[in-house]
Structures are given as C-alpha cells and as structure tokens.
Amino acid sequence: MAITVNPDLLKEIKEYGAFDINACFNCGNCTAVCPLSDTVGSFPRKLIRLGQIGDKNRVISGPEPWLCYYCGECSDTCPRQAEPGEYMAALRRYAIAQSEPTGIGRLMYRSGVFAVIVTLLVGIVLGAFMQTVKVGKNPSHWIFGAVSYQMIHYLGIAVSILAVLTIVGGIMKIFNRLSSWEGGTKPAPGKWVSALKQTITEIITMKRHREESPASEPVVWYRSHAWIHLAIMYGFIGLLVATTLDFVFLELLPLHLSIFWPARIIGTVSGLVMLWGVSAAMLRRFSKEEKNAAHTSLPDWWLLIFLFVLALTGYWLEIATTFKLVSPVNDGIMLLHAAMAMELILLLAFTKFAHVIYRPIALFVYFLNQA
C-alpha cells in the first residue's frame, strides 16, 4: 500500500510545541526508559521516526500520543536533548487541531493573538445571548439600543450549533482515525466490556499515571502531577453536579426554594478542590522546576485561566446568593461566570479541553486491542 509522506510534517508539528526531534538519532533510549511503553504502545520512538519520515497519517492515527502523560523521563534522559516528551505533547495539540474541521482550532493553536480574539468574540456573543434569554424582548433594555434582539439571539444560537457540530465532527474524526490503527489486533469476544471497564478505571483513578510517576516528581503526593490532575477533574465534575442540582431543584421543580443546601455543599467542596488543583498546576508552570512543566503553551494557560476564573467567580456568586446580596456588580459577575462556563464547553473541540473526550476514546481503543 502506498504511503503519502509530508516532508514538512515536523515543521508543522513544531508550531505546536518546543522540541528538536531533528537532533534525534533513534537510539531508543526514550522507549527504554518510558514506564508506559510496551509491545503495543511503542512510543515515543516510533512516533518520532514517523514524524521524521513525514508519515502524517500514522503519526495521528494511533492512541499512543494520548497514552503519554508527559512524566518527562524520556526528555530527562535523552542524550541529544531532543525533548521527546514535549514532542508527544505537541502531537496531542496537533491531533486536536487536525481533528477540528473548521480550521479555527489550528489558527488558535498557532496564533496567540487569534486565540484571544476568538475567545473574546465568542464570550461577547454568549454573554449578549444570555442577556436576551434573561430579559426577553424588553425594548427598553440597554443592550437592544445598539443591536436588535433577533440578531443577538439567533447569532448566539448559530454559534452554539456550530460549536456542537464541530465537537461531534471532531469525535467522529478521532474514531475514524483510531479504527485504522496499525498497532491494533482483532478484539476477542467480550473484549469491549473489559476495555470499557479498564478505560473508566483509568479515567477515574489515573492509576497508570500515579504508579508510573518518575522519581523526579515531588515526594509529597498532593504536589504530584497525577493528583493535581485528579483534583482539577473531580473539582470540575463536582461543580457541574452542583450546578445541575441547583437548576433542577431551584428552577425546574416547583419547590419555591431560594437555596438547595446539598448543591451548595457539593459546590463549595468541589470549588475548593478545583481551585487548589488549578493553582498548583499554575505554580508548577511558573516555577518550571519539573521537565513536564518547563514548556508551557498558550492552550495550557488558556484552560487553567478559564478554570481559575470560573472557580473565583463561582465563590463570589455563592457568597452573594447565600447572603442575598443584590447589586449590578453581582449581575455582571454572574454573566461573566455563566458565559465563560458555556464558552469552555462550546470551545471544547478547539482547545486543550478536548482531552476530556479524546483521551478516553484513545484509551478505550488501546485497551480493546491489547492481547
């Protein structure tokens, strides 16, 4: 079968990370020291070689980039300082950008200015759209003095539909790529259930990540990369649950409650957990003491800043709601919080937040094809 190669592939991938794979002479040291490499997931050496020869299809068609948690062992021991760990991180960013069908994701990853512009524009549209939902067609409202209700409302709906279609398109593209993974084997009967269980276990415990953390990681567990990741994930899930409960018991059900305390408790604890996780992740990137935090790209900061602001504004609103504080400032904070939360979800296919979907899919394919 003929293989199409792209001589400029490494140049393209390098726009998504800081590495020097051209310095690699394929000694295999990275694969030898990698705690997660095995007979199926032979990385990062294989992916480095595929990138060097320009085989784009095989570089992004397998689950290997998503199996890597970037512990930094390969980069720490590379005799040529080729930064194979950063190369793997760049492959994940590249795969996200290549899976997004509109091309906006590629521009956001390669241009910080463009990413900021898109973020602001989408945030303004969503904020204005939510105002139309809140106030209806009230002709006296200030927002309709410049732009008509219909234009704002339908633009918000159009942006939301486009974002959802993009997310669906990205998921389908990832599935199609992984279905042709050359490292796979024919799954045995009943393997689907087993693979699903393994995937869920890994996602909720990050067992592989915790067990294979390098010796260079901080000894204190709560400063480790894996536990910080878990704190962010469970904090976000808890806040999502709290928001859902609030919506159901305060808005949908005719209970006439002003506060639903179970949701408030879950939200308070989850917010603290996520705020700690995000703050710890940001401090790691500021200090640059560990290899896997030495190179920080805009997509990394974009997600952390979004989550940090969401946590802070969430606590502001919790205090305002609990003590029944009413002011234009609180209304503005509420609008900012809601618009950013909605934007985080709608821009999933364009940002690092895509990990929450793409990594589980890749893990499932990997476990499904294990012997």
C-alpha positions as CSV (number, residue, x, y, z in Angstrom):
1,M,0.0,0.0,0.0
2,A,1.3,3.4,-1.0
3,I,2.1,5.8,1.8
4,T,1.8,9.6,1.4
5,V,4.6,11.4,3.2
6,N,4.9,15.1,4.0
7,P,8.5,16.4,4.1
8,D,7.3,19.5,6.1
9,L,5.4,17.4,8.7
10,L,7.9,18.1,11.5
11,K,7.9,21.8,10.7
12,E,4.1,21.8,11.1
13,I,4.1,19.8,14.4
14,K,6.8,22.1,15.8
15,E,4.4,25.0,15.6
16,Y,2.5,23.2,18.4
17,G,5.5,22.6,20.8
18,A,9.2,23.2,21.7
19,F,11.3,20.2,20.7
20,D,14.2,19.4,18.4
21,I,13.4,15.9,17.0
22,N,15.8,16.5,14.1
23,A,18.6,16.0,16.7
24,C,17.2,12.5,17.5
25,F,19.4,9.7,16.1
26,N,16.9,6.9,17.1
27,C,19.0,5.4,19.9
28,G,15.8,4.1,21.5
29,N,16.7,5.4,25.0
30,C,13.3,7.2,25.3
31,T,11.3,4.0,24.7
32,A,13.6,2.0,27.0
33,V,13.1,4.4,30.0
34,C,9.4,5.1,29.3
35,P,7.4,3.5,32.1
36,L,4.3,3.2,29.9
37,S,5.8,1.8,26.7
38,D,5.0,-1.8,25.9
39,T,4.8,-4.1,22.9
40,V,1.6,-2.4,21.7
41,G,2.4,1.2,22.6
42,S,6.0,1.5,21.4
43,F,6.4,5.2,22.0
44,P,7.8,7.7,21.7
45,R,10.5,6.3,19.5
46,K,8.1,5.0,16.8
47,L,6.2,8.3,16.6
48,I,9.5,10.2,16.4
49,R,10.5,8.1,13.5
50,L,7.1,8.5,11.7
51,G,7.4,12.3,12.2
52,Q,10.9,12.3,10.8
53,I,9.9,10.5,7.6
54,G,6.7,12.6,7.3
55,D,4.1,9.9,7.6
56,K,1.3,12.2,8.9
57,N,-1.5,9.6,8.8
58,R,0.2,7.1,11.1
59,V,1.5,9.9,13.4
60,I,-2.0,10.9,14.4
61,S,-4.0,7.7,13.7
62,G,-3.0,5.8,16.8
63,P,-3.8,6.2,20.5
64,E,-0.1,6.5,21.5
65,P,0.1,10.3,21.9
66,W,-2.9,10.1,24.3
67,L,-1.3,7.3,26.4
68,C,1.6,9.5,27.3
69,Y,1.1,11.6,30.5
70,Y,4.3,13.5,29.9
71,C,6.2,12.4,33.0
72,G,9.4,13.8,31.5
73,E,11.5,10.7,31.9
74,C,12.3,10.5,28.2
75,S,13.4,14.1,28.0
76,D,15.4,13.9,31.1
77,T,17.5,11.0,29.8
78,C,17.7,12.0,26.1
79,P,21.4,12.2,25.2
80,R,20.6,14.6,22.4
81,Q,18.2,17.0,24.3
82,A,15.6,16.4,21.5
83,E,12.8,16.8,24.1
84,P,10.7,13.7,23.1
85,G,8.3,14.4,25.9
86,E,7.5,17.8,24.5
87,Y,7.2,16.2,21.1
88,M,4.5,13.9,22.4
89,A,2.7,16.9,24.0
90,A,2.9,18.7,20.6
91,L,1.4,15.7,18.9
92,R,-1.6,15.9,21.1
93,R,-2.1,19.5,20.3
94,Y,-1.6,18.8,16.6
95,A,-4.1,15.9,16.7
96,I,-6.7,18.2,18.4
97,A,-6.2,20.9,15.7
98,Q,-6.3,18.3,12.9
99,S,-9.5,16.8,14.2
100,E,-11.4,20.1,14.3
101,P,-13.0,20.5,10.8
102,T,-13.3,24.3,10.6
103,G,-9.6,25.2,10.8
104,I,-10.2,27.7,13.6
105,G,-8.5,25.3,16.1
106,R,-5.3,25.3,14.0
107,L,-5.3,29.1,14.0
108,M,-5.9,29.3,17.7
109,Y,-3.1,26.9,18.5
110,R,-0.6,28.7,16.2
111,S,-1.5,32.3,17.0
112,G,-1.9,33.6,20.5
113,V,-3.5,36.8,19.2
114,F,-6.1,34.9,17.2
115,A,-6.9,32.7,20.2
116,V,-7.5,35.7,22.3
117,I,-9.7,37.4,19.7
118,V,-11.8,34.2,19.2
119,T,-12.2,33.8,23.0
120,L,-13.3,37.5,23.4
121,L,-15.7,37.4,20.4
122,V,-17.3,34.1,21.5
123,G,-17.6,35.4,25.1
124,I,-19.3,38.6,24.0
125,V,-21.7,36.7,21.8
126,L,-22.6,34.3,24.5
127,G,-22.9,37.0,27.1
128,A,-25.2,39.0,24.9
129,F,-27.2,35.9,24.0
130,M,-27.7,35.1,27.7
131,Q,-28.9,38.6,28.3
132,T,-31.6,38.0,25.6
133,V,-32.7,34.9,27.4
134,K,-32.8,36.7,30.7
135,V,-34.7,39.9,29.7
136,G,-36.6,38.6,26.7
137,K,-37.6,41.2,24.1
138,N,-37.7,44.1,26.5
139,P,-37.3,47.1,24.2
140,S,-36.1,49.3,27.0
141,H,-33.1,47.2,27.8
142,W,-29.8,48.9,27.0
143,I,-28.4,46.0,25.0
144,F,-31.0,46.4,22.3
145,G,-30.2,50.0,21.7
146,A,-27.2,49.0,19.5
147,V,-28.2,45.6,18.2
148,S,-31.6,44.0,17.7
149,Y,-32.9,41.2,19.8
150,Q,-33.3,38.9,16.8
151,M,-29.7,39.4,15.7
152,I,-28.2,38.7,19.1
153,H,-30.5,35.8,19.8
154,Y,-30.0,34.0,16.5
155,L,-26.3,34.7,16.4
156,G,-25.9,33.0,19.8
157,I,-27.9,30.0,18.7
158,A,-25.8,29.8,15.5
159,V,-22.5,29.9,17.4
160,S,-23.8,27.2,19.8
161,I,-24.9,25.0,16.9
162,L,-21.6,25.4,15.0
163,A,-19.7,24.6,18.2
164,V,-21.7,21.4,18.9
165,L,-21.4,20.3,15.3
166,T,-17.6,20.9,15.5
167,I,-17.4,18.8,18.6
168,V,-19.3,16.0,17.0
169,G,-17.2,16.2,13.8
170,G,-14.0,16.0,15.9
171,I,-15.2,13.0,17.8
172,M,-16.1,11.2,14.5
173,K,-12.8,12.1,13.0
174,I,-10.9,10.7,16.0
175,F,-12.9,7.5,15.9
176,N,-12.3,7.1,12.2
177,R,-8.5,7.5,12.7
178,L,-8.3,5.2,15.6
179,S,-10.3,2.5,13.8
180,S,-7.5,2.1,11.3
181,W,-4.7,1.9,14.0
182,E,-2.0,-0.3,12.6
183,G,-0.9,-1.5,16.1
184,G,-4.3,-2.9,16.8
185,T,-5.4,-6.5,16.9
186,K,-8.8,-8.1,16.3
187,P,-10.6,-7.8,19.6
188,A,-11.7,-11.0,21.2
189,P,-15.3,-11.7,22.0
190,G,-16.4,-9.9,25.2
191,K,-13.3,-7.6,25.0
192,W,-15.5,-4.5,24.6
193,V,-16.8,-4.7,28.1
194,S,-13.4,-5.4,29.6
195,A,-11.9,-2.4,27.6
196,L,-14.7,-0.1,28.8
197,K,-14.1,-1.1,32.4
198,Q,-10.3,-0.5,32.1
199,T,-10.9,2.9,30.5
200,I,-13.3,4.0,33.2
201,T,-11.0,2.8,35.9
202,E,-8.1,4.6,34.4
203,I,-10.0,7.8,33.9
204,I,-11.4,8.0,37.5
205,T,-8.2,6.8,39.2
206,M,-5.4,7.7,36.8
207,K,-3.7,4.5,38.1
208,R,-1.2,4.2,35.3
209,H,-0.2,7.9,35.8
210,R,0.2,7.6,39.6
211,E,2.1,4.3,39.5
212,E,4.5,5.4,36.8
213,S,5.3,8.9,38.0
214,P,9.1,9.5,37.7
215,A,11.4,9.6,40.7
216,S,12.0,13.3,39.9
217,E,8.4,14.1,40.9
218,P,7.8,15.7,44.3
219,V,7.6,13.0,47.1
220,V,4.6,14.7,48.7
221,W,1.6,13.1,47.0
222,Y,-0.6,16.3,46.8
223,R,2.1,18.0,44.8
224,S,2.4,15.3,42.2
225,H,1.2,15.8,38.6
226,A,-1.4,13.0,38.8
227,W,-3.1,14.2,42.0
228,I,-3.2,17.8,40.7
229,H,-4.9,16.5,37.5
230,L,-7.4,14.4,39.6
231,A,-8.2,17.5,41.8
232,I,-9.0,19.6,38.7
233,M,-11.1,16.8,37.1
234,Y,-13.1,15.9,40.3
235,G,-13.5,19.6,41.2
236,F,-14.9,20.4,37.8
237,I,-17.3,17.3,37.9
238,G,-18.5,18.3,41.4
239,L,-19.2,21.9,40.2
240,L,-21.1,20.5,37.2
241,V,-23.2,18.3,39.5
242,A,-23.9,21.2,41.9
243,T,-25.0,23.4,39.0
244,T,-27.3,20.7,37.7
245,L,-28.8,20.1,41.1
246,D,-29.4,23.9,41.6
247,F,-31.1,24.1,38.2
248,V,-33.3,21.1,38.9
249,F,-34.4,22.0,42.4
250,L,-34.5,25.8,42.1
251,E,-35.6,26.3,38.6
252,L,-37.4,23.2,37.2
253,L,-39.2,21.8,40.3
254,P,-42.0,24.0,41.9
255,L,-40.4,23.8,45.4
256,H,-40.0,27.6,45.8
257,L,-36.6,27.2,47.4
258,S,-34.1,30.0,47.5
259,I,-31.1,27.7,48.4
260,F,-30.7,24.0,47.9
261,W,-28.1,23.1,50.5
262,P,-26.9,19.8,49.1
263,A,-25.9,21.5,45.9
264,R,-24.3,24.4,47.9
265,I,-22.2,22.0,50.0
266,I,-21.1,19.9,46.9
267,G,-20.3,23.2,45.0
268,T,-18.2,24.6,47.9
269,V,-16.1,21.5,48.4
270,S,-15.7,20.9,44.7
271,G,-14.7,24.5,44.1
272,L,-12.0,24.4,46.7
273,V,-10.7,21.1,45.3
274,M,-10.6,22.5,41.7
275,L,-9.1,25.9,42.9
276,W,-6.3,24.1,44.7
277,G,-5.6,21.9,41.6
278,V,-5.6,24.8,39.2
279,S,-3.4,26.9,41.5
280,A,-1.0,24.1,42.0
281,A,-0.8,23.5,38.2
282,M,-0.2,27.2,37.6
283,L,2.6,27.3,40.2
284,R,4.3,24.3,38.6
285,R,4.3,26.1,35.3
286,F,5.5,29.3,36.8
287,S,8.4,27.6,38.6
288,K,9.4,25.4,35.6
289,E,11.3,23.1,38.0
290,E,9.9,19.9,36.5
291,K,10.5,18.8,33.0
292,N,6.9,18.4,32.1
293,A,6.2,22.0,33.2
294,A,9.2,23.6,31.6
295,H,7.5,24.4,28.3
296,T,4.0,26.0,28.6
297,S,2.0,26.9,25.6
298,L,-1.0,29.2,25.3
299,P,-3.5,26.3,25.2
300,D,-2.2,25.2,28.6
301,W,-2.6,28.7,30.1
302,W,-6.0,29.2,28.4
303,L,-7.6,26.3,30.1
304,L,-6.0,27.0,33.5
305,I,-7.0,30.7,33.4
306,F,-10.6,29.7,32.4
307,L,-10.9,27.2,35.3
308,F,-9.3,29.6,37.8
309,V,-11.7,32.5,36.9
310,L,-14.7,30.1,37.0
311,A,-13.8,29.0,40.5
312,L,-13.3,32.5,41.8
313,T,-16.5,33.9,40.3
314,G,-18.3,30.9,41.5
315,Y,-17.4,31.6,45.1
316,W,-18.3,35.3,44.6
317,L,-21.7,34.3,43.4
318,E,-22.1,31.7,46.3
319,I,-21.5,34.4,48.8
320,A,-23.8,36.8,47.1
321,T,-26.6,34.2,46.9
322,T,-26.2,33.0,50.5
323,F,-26.4,36.5,51.9
324,K,-28.9,37.7,49.3
325,L,-26.6,40.5,48.1
326,V,-28.1,42.3,45.1
327,S,-26.1,44.7,43.0
328,P,-25.1,45.4,39.4
329,V,-21.6,44.1,40.1
330,N,-23.0,40.7,41.1
331,D,-25.2,40.6,38.0
332,G,-22.0,41.3,35.9
333,I,-20.1,38.6,37.7
334,M,-23.0,36.2,37.1
335,L,-23.0,37.0,33.4
336,L,-19.2,36.5,33.2
337,H,-19.3,33.2,35.1
338,A,-22.1,31.8,33.0
339,A,-20.7,33.0,29.7
340,M,-17.2,31.5,30.5
341,A,-18.7,28.2,31.6
342,M,-20.7,27.9,28.4
343,E,-17.7,29.0,26.3
344,L,-15.5,26.4,27.9
345,I,-17.8,23.7,26.8
346,L,-18.6,25.1,23.3
347,L,-14.9,25.6,22.5
348,L,-14.0,22.1,23.6
349,A,-13.1,20.9,20.1
350,F,-10.7,23.9,19.6
351,T,-8.8,23.8,22.9
352,K,-6.9,21.5,25.3
353,F,-10.2,20.8,27.0
354,A,-10.7,18.3,24.1
355,H,-8.6,15.9,26.3
356,V,-11.7,15.1,28.3
357,I,-13.1,13.3,25.2
358,Y,-10.2,12.3,23.0
359,R,-8.1,10.6,25.8
360,P,-10.9,8.3,26.9
361,I,-11.6,7.3,23.3
362,A,-7.9,6.6,22.7
363,L,-7.6,4.6,26.0
364,F,-10.6,2.5,25.0
365,V,-9.1,1.7,21.6
366,Y,-5.8,0.8,23.3
367,F,-7.3,-1.5,25.9
368,L,-9.6,-3.0,23.3
369,N,-6.6,-4.0,21.2
370,Q,-4.4,-5.4,23.9
371,A,-3.7,-9.1,23.7
